[in-house]
Amino acid sequence: MSHYDVIIIGAGLSGIGAAWRLQESGLGKTYAVLEARDAIGGTWDLFRYPGVRSDSDMFTLSYPFRPWRDTQSLASGDKIRDYIRDTADEGGISRHIRFNTKVVAAGWSSDDARWTLTIADGSTMTCSFLYACSGYYNYDRGYQPDFPGLDEYEGQLVHPQFWPKDLDYRGKRVVVIGSGATAVTLVPAMAPDAAHVTMLQRSPSYLTSLPSHDVVARALLRVLPGATASRIARAKNIVMTQGFYQLARRRPDRVRKVLRSLAVKGLGDEAYVDEHFKPSYNPWDQRLCVIPEGDLYTEIKAGRASVVTDHIDAFTPNGIRLKSGQVLEADVVVSATGLSLLPIGGVEVSVDGTPVQLGDQAAYRGVMLSGVPNLAYCIGYVNASWTLRADLSHRYVMKLLRHMDRNHLAVATPTTPGDSGRPLLDLSSGYVQRALDDWPRQGVRAPWIVRQNYLRDVITTPRADVTRDMRFRRATPASHRAPSAPRAAAPPAVASPAVASPTVASPTVASPTVASPTVASQKGLAP
């Protein structure tokens, strides 16, 4: 049985970033990255549908320690996948990855102060600290409504998450069900080759048109080194996106007018915009969808695509009948109806033999779980690039591990807050609402709240008091390190940008006075 100091679950954007930060920390921890699939990339290796791309700019979606140097801000899935793989290779992380290793259960033993992981093939591994970086999508199952009459449909039904390699839609009538990021990506990507593509939506989503290439980054690259130009573009995009989000929350009517004006400019038809691009909710109650260069509007104006806002009554042999009575004939139907969320990759967690119901736990700094020792998980922002928050989480975990090493502590367990109840993911989107009961909840005070504000978090998180509301237990003389486990080698030194990822020295914390093996701390010094 292999034992490691740290095991990271997932070799996607988050997992590779966590491994880089662990090596960079200089803690000398042995570690492994366990990946259920056979490739690096996570979501960006799973999704292969036409046009798949980022809906966040790459200057903020990329790692702060390895800046994005391409002027293409909204990059294709292939480019993102290559970027993650190159980062793993450059950092010497690839040799630590175990592919086709799906963790199905994780059990904590207080007596041994370690996690025992059960792999899908029946084998086991152990670690002292477990870090789940598996994102929040269910890779095995997307959300698929039970449409009436689906068995009668004689065409081809596909889900974007499982796109058939041999699907030929050239010259065919296509209906894409949905109005979210996947749908608005698929429609303009398929329209040039299909006979016609119809986007069928129950209700509209907010869209914004952005350039595919960052004009500021392009100008900076002419006069500055690539890394410097990328960091300036990153800082600029952080300020702009965070400012726009705050404006949307404080002045929703003003932002609604701006987004409508962009749609009218792109389509040239106010009535069409009011019928199909006028959501009933406020901006950023759901995630804002980005359309590069207004490509969706272009395809609609050209007549190669259209939007229908209605409800499905039933599938027919040749298409879809709507509640209004209209029938959409379709050779191919793409069910872009959303994703299924799955916390911690669906791993069944237990502590001393007692199952942990994640929905009953409170989220500690959005990184750990109340009452669960030596376990961290990674989630991103809902209003900005995933990596911005993920990297702050990685650095917090490293700070906690450093504190434990310095003070000869083996176990760190967040206490339980007095009350909780707010959702961890603050969006009204259907895919989020369907999964709320499966996710931990927020509390009402720090460190049990999860802010959607990177500009605040980038200042407070590096200075956070890792002992606040945390119980610690001393290390025992026995060592659990396996001699064969390779130690982490530091990745190539790359300076981090001051704005996006400031370097803050960890405060020296005196070893707590201990009257028993357990040390509790509920300081109120810092957020």
Secondary structure, DSSP 8 states (H G I E B T S, - for coil): -EEEEEEEE--SHHHHHHHHHHHHTT---BEEEE-SSSSS-THHHH--STT-B-SS-HHHHS-TTS----SBSS-BHHHHHHHHHHHHHHTT-GGGEESS--EEEEEEETTTTEEEEEETTS-EEEEEEEEE---SEEEEEE-----TTGGG--SEEE-GGG--TT---TT-EEEEE--SHHHHHHHHHHTTTSSEEEEEESS---EEEE-SB-HHHHHHHHHS-HHHHHHHHHHHHHHHHHHHHHHHHH-HHHHHHHHHHHHHHHHS-HHHHHHHS--SS-TTSS--EEEETTHHHHHHHTTSEEEEE--EEEEETTEEEETTS-EEE-SEEEE---EEE-GGGG-EEEETTEE--GGGSBEETTTEETT-TTEEE----SSS-HHHHHHHHHHHHHHHHHHHHHTTEEEEEE---S-EEEESS----HHHHTTGGGS-EEESSTTS---S-HHHHHHHGGG--TTTTEEEEE--S-----TTS-B----------TTTS-------------SSSEEEE---S--
